[in-house]
Amino acid sequence: MSAVIPANHRTGGRSAAGPVTGRTDATAGRLTPIQWLIVVIAAIGFAFDSYELLILPLIVRPALIELLRVAPTSPAINDWAGFIFYVPAVAGGIFGLIGGYLTDRLGRRRVLVWSILLYALSAFAAAFSTSVEWLLFWRCCTFVGVCVEFVAAVAWLSELFPDPKQREAIVGYSQAVGSLGGVMATAGYYLAVTYGHLLPAVRGGHEAWRYALMSGIVPAIPLILVRPFLPESPAWREKKQAGTLRRPSFGELFRPRFRTTTIVTTVMMAAAYAVAFGAIQQTPRIVPGLPELRGLPRAAIEQTVSAVQSFQEFGGLAGRILMAYLAVRIVSRRRLLHLFQVPGLLIGALVIAVAGTRSLTLLQWGMFVYGITSIGQFSFWGNYLPRMFPTYLRGTGESFAANIGGRMIGTSAALVTTQLANVMPAAAAPARLAYAAALVGTGAYIIGLAASMWLAEPTRESLPD
């Protein structure tokens, strides 16, 4: 088995193992109907992965007001918001890590299917929560499904398309569809706020947050219908049948061959998720404090929150598409990532701390650009990580970076932001939250950019065996 990364030392601007090699001679042809089905199912999974996560910033405030039975300005809202953001992420990180291991042991397709069913059904159940504790429980289940789905889907897609450029494009653009999940979340919440009173009552009322959560059941419907037609990863299946598939081990991730990649990608994914959870996902609770919204009725405020969120989601979609486009044109992975990291570092504090407390229009367009630089980075990892780990360790390696780094460490930024907001120098709660989010987001960008200096370049374009 050829080396995948250099030994544990800093390599400077290029990989110590030399230039990219191992380009396949296979010619990528047109996709077959089964391949199209695979891409569509993976894209639906990515879209609702984002939907389930990004619906929370929109519904957490009204859900907590109802379930806690407190005033909108109660400090309990801010305290519980931090727990609702972080505790499910920890659960998702732990079980997502196990799911990555099972992806290598049991197969990509089987784990993918069950993970999507888990997050779809638990999201539906969350809509019927009668207490904040039940909402927290069901969000934990949803997060577990989402965390496992990402790892299984990326490994599955990467191994089904051996041609490097075709693989980069398919994985990149499939993940770009993930940002449509955010767009769907904002559109769905807007419709629930506007027309919820026309829908059948849930738990004796017509609260928009309940209808928004119920819609998370959608991806389970096509999945049940097409499951018999979905193939297993040929690379994984062949090794399994031949008895040559090695047993994955978490300890192997920290042996010299994989140590640098494991540590650096874990830190960088933690930084990327810290920006998303510690800064971007706090925006819906910052918007109600803007001068333009003072005195507006609750429905109008929630509609404006949804509108601002849509700017960020469309920015994220643009960023993911841009990443997919550039991924097949820029050889250096480090240089590719810096095109997103540097602008994001420069504008983050201005968008959240300045525009977020002064101007609705500036905040909308600022979040669009911030979405490009921040959310676009998530598509990078789906292309990068499969090239750094061999077949038997691919799911395990991806899950460690994504779940320990991203889901467990990175999402703790939400808790840091909500607690830091309590001591920020401002009179209004939304302004204090904006300053805290700007500080956390900027700090996360600095950490991610610094860690990227140790990011190893892949030694080959084809996936390692």
N, C-alpha and C positions, 0 to 999 in steps of 0.2 A: 504494500500500500504506500503510495507516494506521500511525501510530506505535504501537509496542508498549510501550516503556518511555520514561521521561523521559531527558533528557540526563544526563551523568555528574555528578550532584551529589546531595547528601543532600536528601530530600524531606520529612522530618519524618513526621507521622502519616498523611499522605495522599499519593497519587500526584500529582506536579506536573501530570500531564496531565488531572486532574479526576476526577470520579466514574466508577464503572464504567459503561460504555456498551456498545452493540452487542448487547443481549439479543436472542436469536433469537425469531422469532414461531412457529417450528415447534413443533408439539405432539408430545410424545413419546408414542408409542402402545405397545402390547404388543410384546415382543420376538418376532421371527420365529424359526423353528427354526434358520436359519443364524446369526442373531445370538446365540442361546443357545449354539450350537456354538462361536462365536467366544469368547464369555465363558468357557465351560468350558475351552477350550484355553489361553486366556491365564491363567486361574486355576490350572490344572495347572502351567503354566510358572512362575508366581510361587511356587507351593507347593514345587516341587522346586528352584527357585532357592534358596529358604531352606534346604531340606533339605540340599543339597550343601554349603552354607556352614556350617550349624550342626551337621552331623555331626562336623566336624573337632574342635571343643573336646572332644567326648566320646571320640573315638578316638585323639587325638594321643598321649596318655600311654601307653596300652597298645601302640600301634603302634610308638612309638619304643623302648620297652623291648624289644620283640621284634626289631626291625630293627637296633638298635644293639648288642644283646646286652649291656646294662648293667643295673645295679641301679636300682630305682625312684627312689632318692635321688641318682643320679648328676647332677652339674652339666651333663653333656652333654644331658640331657633338656630342661632349661630353655633351653639355647642353641639346640638344634635346633627346639624349639617356636616360638621367635621367627622363625626362618627359614621354617618350614613355614607360619606364618600370613602372613608379609609377602611373601616372594618370589612366590608365586602371585598375590597382590594386585597387585604391580607388573606382572607379565605380563598379568593381566586388565585393568589400567588402560590399558596401551599398546595392546593389541589391541582392547580395548573401545572405545577412542577411534576406532580405525580402523573398527570395526564400526558405530559411530554414523554415520560418514561414508558407509559403504557402504549403511546404511539409507536415507539420503537419495538416494543414487545408484542403487541397484538395487531398492529397494522394501522395504516393511516386512515383508511376509509371507515372502519368500524368506529374508531374513536371520534372521528369528525362527525359522523351521523348522530351519535348519542350526545355529543356536546351541544350540537345545534338544538336537538330536542329538549335538552335540559334548560338552556337559557330561554327558549321560546315559551315553554310551559310554565316556568317559574315566574317569568315576567307577567304572564296572564294572571297567575295566582296572586301576585303582588297587588294587583288592582283591587282585590277584595280584602286588603288588610284592614283590621279593626283596631290596631294599635301600632305605635311606632316600632315596637319590638318585632311584630310580625312583618312589617315592611322591611326592617333590617334583615330578618331571616331570609325572606324571599330574594332580596337584593344580593345576599351572599350566594344563593344558589345560581342566580343569573350570572354573577361575576365568574363563578367557577366554570360555567359552560362557555362563557366568552373567552376566558383565558386558555382553556383547552382547545377551543375551536381554532384560534389563531395559529397555534403551533402545528396542529394536525393539518390544517388547510395549506399552509405554506410548504410543509414537507411533501404533502400529496401532490400539489401542483408542480413543484420543482422537479420531482422525480418522474412525472408523467410526460414532460417535454424535455428531451435530452439536448436539443439544439440550443446552444447558449443564448443567441440573440432572441430566438422565439421564446425561450424560457423567461428571459429578462422582461420582455414585452408583456407576456401573458400574466406573470406574477405582478408586475408593476401596474398594469391597467386594471387587473382584477381588484387589487387593493385600492386603486383610485375610486372604484365603485363604492368602497367603504365610506367615502365622504358623502355619497348620496344618502347613506343612512342618517347622517347628521342633518342633511337637508330635509329628509322625510320626517325626522323628529321635530324639527321646528315647524314644518308645515302641518304635521299631525296635531301638534299641541295648539297651534293657531286655530285649526278647525275645531278642535275640542272645546277651546275657550269660546269660540264664536257660535257654534251650533250644538254644544253639549246639551243644552236644555231641550232639544228636540229628540234626544236619544233615550232609550229605556233607562230608568233609574238604576243606579248601582249603590247598594247599601243605603237605600232610601234617599239618595241625592243625585245630583248631576254634576259632580265635580270633574273638571277637565282632566286633572291628573290621573284619575282612575281610567278614563277612556284612553288616554295616551299610553298607559302601561298595558292595557288589554290588547292593543294592536301589535304588541310584540309576539303574539302567537303566529303571525302570518308566515314566517319562514318554515314552520313545521309542516305546513300543508303541502307545498310542492315536494319537500324532501321525502315525505312518506310515499308519495306517488312514484318518484323516480329512483328510490333507493335500490331496487333490484337491478337497475341498469348501470350503476356506478362501479367501475373497476377498481381493484386494489392497485397500489403503486407497483409497477412491474419490477423495479429495482429491489424493493423490499420483498416482494413475493418470491422472486427467483432465489434470493439468498436464503429465505426462510425454507423453501422447499428443498434446496440443496444442502441444508444443514450448515451453511457457512456464515449465517448471521450471528455475529458476536453479541454477547449479552451487554447491554449498555450499563454504564456505571457513572454515578455522579463524581466519584473520586477521580475518574480518568480526565474529567474536565480540568483538573488542577495539576496534571502531570505536565512536564515541560513543553510537550508538543502543543497543548491546547491552553496553557495557563494564561498567556497574554491575551489571547482572543476572548477567553471567558471573562477575565477581570475587566478588560477595557469595554467590551460590549455591554456588560452588566452595568457599569458606571454610566455609560452613555445613554443606555435605555432608561436608566433611573432619571437622568437629567431631562430626557425628552418627555417622560411622563410627568415629571415635576412641573414642567411648564404647562402641560395640558391641565393637570388637576389643581395645581397651586395658583395658576393665573387665569388661563382661558375659561375653565369651567366655573370660575367665581363670577364671571361677567354678568350672568342673569340676575345676581343679587346686588350688583353694583348699579345696574341701569336704573332701578326705581329711585335712586338718589339724584339723578340728573335734574338740572333746573327746569328743563322742558316738560318734565312729567309731574311736577308738583301740582296737586289739586285734581289730578285726573282720576276718574273712577277705576276700580280694580280691574275690570275687564280691559280697559284701554291700556293700562299699565302692562298687563300680561301680554297683550298683543304687541306692544312695543318691545318688550323683552324678547319675544319670539322673532320679531323682525331683526333686531340687532344680532341675535344668534344666527339668523340665516346668512348675514354678511360673513360671519366667521366660517360658517359651514361651506359657503361657496368659495371662500378663500382657501379652505382646506382641500376642497375638490380640485381647484386650480393648482394647488401645490403638489398634490399627488399625481396629477396628470403631467405636470412639469417634471417631476422626479422620474416618472416612467419614461418620458421622452429623452431626458438627459442621461438616464442610466445606460442606454445602449450606445451613447455617443461620447461619453467621457470615461476614459479608461481608469483613471485614478479615483478610487472610492473616496479617499480623503478629500480630494479637491471637489468632488461632486457634493459631498456633505457640507463643505465650507460655504458653498454658494447659498445655502439656506441658513446656516448657523450665524454667520457674520451679520447679515442684515437684521435677523431676528434679535440679536443682542443689542443692536444699535437703536431699534425702535420700540422695544417692549415697554420700558418704563414710560416713555412719552405717550404711548397709546393708552395704557391702563391708568396710570397715576394722573396724567394731565387731561387727556381727552375724556377719560372715564369719570372725571368729576366736573367737567365744564361744558362739554358739547356733545349732543347726541349724534350730529352729523359726522364730526371728527372721529367719534368712537366707532361708528359703523364702518367707515372706510379704513380706519386704523386696524380694526379687527379683521377686515378682509385681508389686508397685507400680512398681518401677524399670523393669520390662518395659513397663508401660503408658506411662510418660513417655518412655522412650528409643526403643523399637521403634515406637510409634505415630507418631513423627515421620517415619519412612521413607515412610509413605503420603502425607504432605503433598506430597512432591516429585513424585510421580506425577501429582498434580492440578495443581500449580503450574507446573512447567516447560513443559508443552505450551502454556500460555496466554501464555508470554513470548517464544516464537520462532515465526517464520512457517514455512510448510510446507517450503520448500526448506532451511531451517536447523534444523528441529526436532530431528532425530536427532543432528545434530552438536552443537547446544547442550546437549541433555540429556546426551550422552555425555561432554562436557567436564566438566560439573559432577559427574556421577556417577562417572566413571572417573578423571579427574585429581584431583578433590577428594576423593571418597569412597574409591575403590578404591586409589589410589596414595598419596596423602598421609595420609588418615584411617587406613588400615589399618596404617601405620607405627607407630601407637600400640601395637600388639601387641609390636613389637620394642623400643620404648621401655620398656614395662612389664616385659618379661622381663629387660632389662638393668638397669633401675632396681631390680628386686627383689634384685639381687646386693648392693646397698649399703644396703638398708633395715634399720633397727634392730630385729631380732627374731631369735630363736634358730632357729625352725623355718622351713623353706622356704615352706610354704603361708601362713604369717603375713606373711612378707616380701613375697610376691606380692600378698596382700590389700592391704597398705599402698600398694604401688606402683600397683595397679589403682585404688584409691580416689583417689590423687593425680592420675593421668592422666585418669580419668573426670571428676573435678571441674574440672580445668583445661580439658578439652574443652567442658564445659557453659558455662563462663564465656566462652570464645571464641565459641561459637555464639550465645549470648544477646547478646553485644556486637555481633556482625556483623548480627544481625537488625534492629538499629536503622536499617540502610541498605537493608533489603529493600523493593524496589519493589512497589507494589500493581498488579495487572493493570488495564489501562485498559478492558477489555471482557470480557464473559462468553464470547462466541463466540471460537473459535480464530482467530488472525490468519492471513491468507492468505499 
